[in-house]
Amino acid sequence: LSLDLKLGKKVNEGKTKEVYELPDIPGCVLMQSKDQITAGNAARKDRMEGKAAISNTTTSCVFQLLQEAGIKTAFVRKQSDTAFIAAHCEMIPIEWVCRRIATGSFLKRNPGVKEGYKFYPPKIEMFYKDDANNDPQWSEEQLIEAKFCFAGLTIGQTEVDIMARSTQAIFEILEKSWQPQNCTLVDLKIEFGVNILTKEIVLADVIDNDSWRLWPSGDRSQQKDKQSYRDLKEVTPEALQMVKRNFEWVAERVELLLKTKSQGRVVVLMGSPSDLSHCEKIKKACATFGIPCELRVTSAHKGPDETLRIKAEYEGDGIPTVFVAVAGRSNGLGPVMSGNTAYPVVNCPPLSADWGTQDVWSSLRLPSGLGCPTTLSPEGAAQFAAQIFGLNNHLVWAKLRSNMLNTWISLKQADKKLRECTL
């Protein structure tokens, strides 16, 4: 990490960070964290040695996780122990909060709701950033009526919907990512900005231990987030040490979010090398989910013993495997595999224009006792495999979740564009 970046003028200073222009990297800024911890709009604030580095580690890992999943963020790269480079954004002055469990300020605003009430789907709220008025809660209507404009983008219904959808997806990805650590993500606070170069809404600011509530084993008394600082009766050096240990605990574990213990692979069996181009599409789509994929040639009709030998090879090494059977004309491959392995098998026959409608029946009409679905799209076969692995692999699940969000956003934006053209 090179530390000799030329800093331009200070663009902004918050309670826990400073933002500087970078003359040598147009369109980017440096986000520099401070060793400062605050609560209640800085009514309480203390210096906490080492907090800047802890914060920066946490934010960098979280943004890297989300970015690799496919979420659009302002994060570019970690620059030093206490700073990272981000795309320069004009910030939208709204804190978006997503909650799975009712606690904290929600209970004060909604008397009668007991702590621990669970929201399905998670509940989204927004607060207007205004320290003087203690960040009042806002409605979508207020946000739309404010007619904010940032970097040339007016914040209307489409933009509000995109931020609300994104908030839920980001929360769900982080919630899923903490589960393997036996840690419950209770709620999350995030902010969006408009990238000054691309003019699109991206997740911006930071996501660190001030941004969420984290309860190991779902137990509030073990909380590891900033709430442990807010709850202090008085701030003594010993109490601050306890808070710092909590923050360090999170910074250590957040690096594990980028890894997964569960592995998996797709093995594509093709009846003939003439099906190779169809199979390459499956392999390419698997790569977008980070799933290794191997291609093999075997015919269940012409060499059943060899087909079963190849199957045994992949069953014997303990790596969870999804088999994809690619056989045109009469598909014996998928059904034979399905009848002889406990692993999932999916048919993805390459259909020809002449015989396609007749050929597909050999994949659809199976003997009893076989559970071998058929999908005609190579990308669909890869996605089906990804959904199976996503049950135990949060990194694959995050990519699937992010794809859903991005598809939804592109439809939303296409609709907006079309309406602007016709108006």
C-alpha positions in Angstrom: 0.0 0.0 0.0 1.6 3.3 -1.1 1.3 6.0 1.5 2.6 8.9 -0.5 -0.6 10.1 -2.0 -0.9 13.9 -2.6 -3.8 15.2 -0.6 -5.9 18.0 -2.0 -8.3 20.2 -0.1 -10.5 18.8 2.7 -14.0 18.2 1.3 -15.7 17.3 4.5 -15.2 16.5 8.1 -17.5 14.3 10.2 -17.4 13.2 13.8 -15.2 10.1 13.0 -13.6 10.8 9.6 -12.2 13.4 7.2 -12.6 13.4 3.5 -9.8 14.8 1.2 -9.7 15.4 -2.6 -7.0 13.4 -4.5 -5.6 15.7 -7.3 -3.7 12.7 -8.8 -6.8 10.5 -9.0 -9.6 12.5 -10.5 -13.1 11.5 -9.3 -11.7 10.0 -6.1 -11.4 11.0 -2.5 -9.5 9.7 0.6 -11.6 8.7 3.6 -9.4 9.2 6.6 -10.7 7.7 9.9 -10.2 9.3 13.3 -9.5 7.7 16.7 -12.8 9.2 18.0 -15.9 7.5 19.3 -19.2 9.4 19.7 -22.8 8.8 20.8 -26.0 10.8 20.8 -24.9 13.2 18.0 -21.5 13.7 19.8 -23.2 14.6 23.2 -20.7 12.0 24.4 -17.3 11.7 22.7 -14.0 10.1 23.6 -10.7 9.4 22.0 -10.2 5.7 21.5 -6.6 4.8 20.6 -6.5 2.6 17.5 -10.2 3.1 16.6 -9.3 4.6 13.2 -7.5 1.4 12.1 -10.2 -0.9 13.5 -12.9 1.2 11.7 -10.9 1.2 8.4 -10.4 -2.6 8.5 -14.1 -3.2 9.2 -15.3 -0.8 6.4 -12.8 -2.1 3.9 -13.8 -5.8 4.4 -17.5 -5.1 4.4 -17.3 -3.0 1.2 -15.0 -5.6 -0.5 -17.6 -8.3 0.4 -20.5 -6.3 -1.1 -18.5 -5.2 -4.1 -17.5 -8.8 -5.0 -21.1 -9.8 -4.6 -22.1 -7.2 -7.3 -23.4 -4.3 -5.2 -22.5 -0.9 -6.5 -20.4 0.9 -3.9 -18.1 4.0 -3.8 -15.2 1.9 -2.3 -12.1 1.7 -4.5 -9.3 0.2 -2.3 -7.8 0.3 1.2 -5.0 2.8 1.1 -3.4 2.6 4.6 -4.2 1.3 8.1 -6.5 4.2 8.7 -7.7 5.3 5.2 -9.3 4.1 2.1 -9.9 5.5 -1.4 -13.5 6.0 -2.6 -15.2 7.4 -5.6 -16.2 11.0 -5.0 -19.9 11.2 -4.3 -22.4 13.9 -3.5 -24.0 12.4 -0.4 -27.7 12.1 0.0 -28.5 13.3 3.5 -30.5 10.3 4.6 -29.6 7.5 7.0 -31.3 4.3 5.8 -31.9 1.8 8.6 -32.8 -1.8 8.1 -34.0 -3.9 11.1 -34.5 -7.6 11.6 -35.1 -7.4 15.3 -36.9 -4.6 17.2 -34.6 -2.9 19.7 -33.2 0.6 20.6 -34.9 3.7 19.2 -37.6 1.6 17.4 -39.1 0.6 20.8 -39.2 4.2 22.0 -41.0 5.3 18.8 -43.4 2.3 18.9 -44.5 1.8 22.5 -46.1 -1.6 23.0 -43.7 -3.5 20.7 -41.5 -5.8 22.8 -37.8 -6.0 22.3 -37.0 -9.0 20.1 -40.0 -8.7 17.8 -38.8 -10.0 14.4 -39.6 -8.3 11.1 -40.2 -10.4 8.0 -39.2 -8.9 5.5 -36.7 -6.7 7.4 -38.1 -3.3 8.3 -36.7 -0.2 6.5 -36.8 3.3 8.0 -35.1 6.5 7.0 -33.9 9.5 9.0 -33.0 12.9 7.7 -29.4 13.9 8.7 -29.9 17.0 10.8 -27.9 17.1 14.1 -29.7 20.2 15.4 -33.1 18.3 15.2 -31.7 14.9 16.3 -32.0 13.3 12.8 -35.8 13.2 12.5 -37.5 10.1 11.0 -38.7 10.8 7.4 -41.2 9.2 5.1 -40.6 8.4 1.4 -43.1 11.2 0.6 -40.9 13.8 2.5 -37.9 12.7 0.6 -39.6 12.9 -2.8 -41.1 16.3 -2.0 -37.7 17.6 -0.9 -36.7 17.4 -4.6 -33.0 17.0 -3.7 -30.6 17.1 -6.6 -27.1 15.7 -6.3 -24.4 15.6 -9.0 -27.2 16.4 -11.5 -29.5 13.6 -10.4 -32.9 14.6 -9.0 -34.1 12.3 -6.2 -37.6 11.1 -7.2 -39.7 8.0 -6.7 -37.4 5.8 -8.8 -34.3 6.8 -6.8 -36.1 6.4 -3.5 -37.3 2.9 -4.5 -33.8 1.9 -5.7 -32.3 3.0 -2.3 -35.0 1.2 -0.3 -34.5 -2.1 -2.3 -30.7 -1.8 -2.1 -30.9 -1.2 1.7 -32.8 -4.5 2.1 -30.4 -6.5 -0.2 -27.3 -5.1 1.5 -28.7 -5.9 5.0 -29.6 -9.5 3.9 -26.2 -10.1 2.4 -24.4 -9.0 5.6 -26.9 -10.8 7.8 -26.2 -14.1 5.8 -22.4 -13.4 6.0 -22.4 -13.1 9.8 -24.4 -16.3 10.3 -21.4 -18.7 9.8 -19.8 -16.8 12.7 -22.9 -17.6 14.8 -23.5 -13.8 15.0 -26.9 -12.1 14.5 -27.0 -8.9 12.5 -29.8 -7.1 14.3 -30.0 -3.9 12.3 -27.9 -1.7 10.0 -27.5 1.9 9.1 -26.2 3.0 5.7 -25.9 6.0 3.4 -26.0 6.5 -0.3 -24.3 9.0 -2.6 -24.4 10.0 -6.2 -21.1 9.2 -7.9 -20.0 12.5 -9.5 -18.6 10.8 -12.6 -21.1 8.0 -13.4 -24.1 9.9 -11.9 -25.4 6.7 -10.4 -26.6 6.0 -6.8 -24.0 3.9 -4.9 -23.6 2.7 -1.4 -21.2 5.3 0.1 -19.8 6.6 3.4 -18.6 3.7 5.7 -20.0 0.6 7.3 -18.1 -0.1 10.5 -18.9 -1.1 14.0 -20.9 2.2 14.5 -23.2 1.1 11.7 -24.9 -2.0 13.1 -25.9 -4.0 16.1 -24.2 -7.4 16.3 -25.3 -10.0 18.9 -23.2 -13.2 19.1 -25.5 -16.2 19.4 -28.4 -13.8 19.1 -27.8 -12.7 22.7 -28.1 -9.0 23.4 -26.0 -9.2 26.6 -23.0 -10.2 24.4 -23.4 -7.2 22.1 -20.1 -6.3 20.3 -21.2 -3.1 18.5 -21.2 0.6 19.5 -24.2 0.1 21.7 -21.7 -1.2 24.4 -20.3 2.4 24.4 -23.8 4.1 24.4 -24.8 2.0 27.4 -21.9 3.0 29.6 -23.1 4.7 32.8 -19.8 6.6 32.9 -16.7 6.5 30.7 -13.8 5.2 32.6 -10.5 4.1 31.1 -11.5 0.4 32.0 -14.9 0.9 30.3 -13.3 2.3 27.2 -10.9 -0.7 27.1 -13.9 -3.1 27.2 -15.5 -1.1 24.3 -12.2 -1.3 22.3 -12.0 -5.1 22.8 -15.5 -5.4 21.4 -14.5 -3.3 18.3 -11.3 -5.4 17.9 -13.4 -8.6 18.1 -15.5 -7.4 15.2 -12.5 -6.3 13.1 -10.9 -9.7 13.5 -14.0 -11.6 12.5 -15.0 -9.3 9.7 -12.1 -10.5 7.7 -13.6 -14.0 7.9 -16.7 -12.7 6.0 -14.6 -12.7 2.8 -14.0 -16.5 3.1 -16.2 -19.6 3.2 -15.5 -23.0 4.6 -17.9 -24.7 2.2 -16.7 -25.6 -1.3 -18.6 -26.9 -4.2 -18.2 -27.6 -7.9 -20.2 -28.3 -11.0 -19.3 -31.2 -13.3 -20.7 -31.0 -16.8 -21.0 -34.3 -18.5 -21.5 -34.1 -22.3 -22.6 -37.0 -24.5 -20.3 -35.8 -27.3 -17.6 -33.2 -28.0 -19.9 -31.6 -30.5 -21.8 -30.2 -27.5 -18.7 -28.3 -26.2 -19.9 -24.7 -27.0 -23.1 -25.3 -25.1 -21.1 -26.6 -22.1 -18.6 -23.7 -22.3 -21.6 -21.4 -21.6 -22.4 -23.3 -18.4 -18.8 -23.1 -17.3 -18.7 -19.3 -18.0 -21.9 -18.7 -16.0 -20.5 -20.8 -13.1 -17.4 -18.6 -13.0 -19.6 -15.5 -12.4 -20.8 -17.2 -9.1 -17.2 -18.2 -8.2 -18.1 -21.9 -8.7 -15.4 -24.2 -10.2 -16.6 -26.2 -13.2 -15.2 -29.2 -14.9 -16.1 -30.5 -18.4 -16.1 -34.3 -19.2 -17.1 -36.3 -22.2 -19.0 -39.6 -21.6 -22.0 -41.4 -23.2 -24.4 -43.3 -21.0 -25.6 -45.2 -24.1 -22.2 -46.1 -25.6 -20.1 -46.4 -22.4 -22.2 -46.8 -19.3 -19.4 -48.3 -17.3 -17.2 -45.3 -18.0 -20.0 -42.9 -17.1 -20.4 -44.6 -13.7 -16.6 -44.6 -13.2 -16.4 -40.9 -13.8 -19.4 -40.4 -11.4 -17.5 -42.4 -8.7 -14.4 -40.3 -9.1 -16.4 -37.1 -8.1 -18.4 -38.8 -5.3 -15.2 -40.1 -3.6 -13.3 -36.9 -2.8 -15.9 -35.3 -0.5 -16.4 -32.1 -2.5 -20.2 -31.3 -2.8 -20.9 -31.6 -6.5 -23.8 -30.8 -8.9 -23.8 -32.8 -12.1 -25.1 -31.2 -15.3 -26.0 -33.7 -18.1 -25.7 -32.3 -21.6 -26.9 -34.8 -24.1 -28.9 -34.1 -27.3 -31.2 -36.5 -29.2 -32.0 -39.2 -26.6 -30.8 -38.1 -23.2 -29.9 -41.3 -21.3 -27.1 -39.4 -19.5 -29.1 -37.4 -17.0 -31.5 -40.2 -16.0 -28.7 -42.8 -15.7 -26.7 -40.4 -13.5 -29.8 -39.5 -11.4 -30.6 -43.1 -10.8 -27.0 -43.9 -9.6 -26.0 -40.9 -7.4 -27.3 -39.1 -4.4 -25.9 -35.9 -5.7 -28.1 -33.4 -7.6 -28.3 -33.9 -11.4 -29.8 -31.3 -13.7 -30.4 -31.9 -17.5 -29.4 -29.2 -19.9 -29.9 -30.7 -23.3 -28.7 -28.8 -26.4 -31.7 -28.8 -28.6 -31.6 -28.7 -32.4 -34.1 -26.8 -34.5 -35.2 -30.0 -36.4 -35.9 -32.4 -33.6 -35.8 -30.2 -30.5 -39.5 -30.6 -29.6 -39.3 -34.4 -29.8 -35.9 -34.8 -28.2 -36.7 -32.8 -25.0 -39.1 -35.5 -23.9 -36.2 -37.9 -23.2 -35.1 -35.4 -20.5 -38.6 -34.6 -19.2 -40.2 -38.1 -19.1 -38.2 -40.0 -16.5 -38.6 -43.4 -14.9 -40.0 -43.4 -11.4 -37.6 -42.7 -8.5 -35.5 -40.2 -10.4 -35.5 -36.5 -9.5 -33.6 -34.8 -12.3 -35.0 -31.4 -13.4 -34.4 -30.0 -16.9 -33.5 -26.5 -17.9 -32.8 -25.5 -21.5 -30.7 -22.4 -20.7 -27.0 -23.0 -19.9 -27.0 -19.9 -17.7 -30.1 -21.4 -16.0 -28.3 -24.6 -15.2 -25.4 -22.7 -13.6 -27.8 -20.6 -11.6 -29.7 -23.7 -10.4 -26.3 -25.1 -9.1 -25.5 -21.7 -7.5 -28.8 -21.8 -5.6 -28.0 -25.2 -4.2 -24.5 -24.1 -3.1 -25.8 -20.8 -1.8 -27.7 -22.7 0.9 -24.3 -23.3 2.7 -22.1 -20.7 1.0 -22.8 -17.0 1.9 -20.5 -15.7 -0.9 -22.4 -17.6 -3.6 -25.7 -16.5 -2.0 -24.6 -12.9 -1.9 -24.0 -13.0 -5.7 -27.4 -14.4 -6.3 -29.0 -11.8 -4.0 -27.1 -9.0 -5.7 -28.1 -10.2 -9.2 -31.8 -10.1 -8.2 -31.3 -6.5 -7.0 -29.4 -5.4 -10.1 -31.9 -6.9 -12.4 -34.7 -5.1 -10.5 -32.8 -1.8 -10.7 -32.1 -2.0 -14.4 -35.8 -2.7 -15.1 -36.7 0.3 -12.9 -34.3 2.6 -14.7 -35.4 1.4 -18.1 -39.0 2.2 -17.2 -38.0 5.7 -16.0 -36.1 6.3 -19.2 -39.0 5.2 -21.4 -41.4 7.4 -19.5 -39.1 10.4 -19.9 -38.9 9.8 -23.7 -42.7 9.5 -24.1 -43.6 12.4 -21.9 
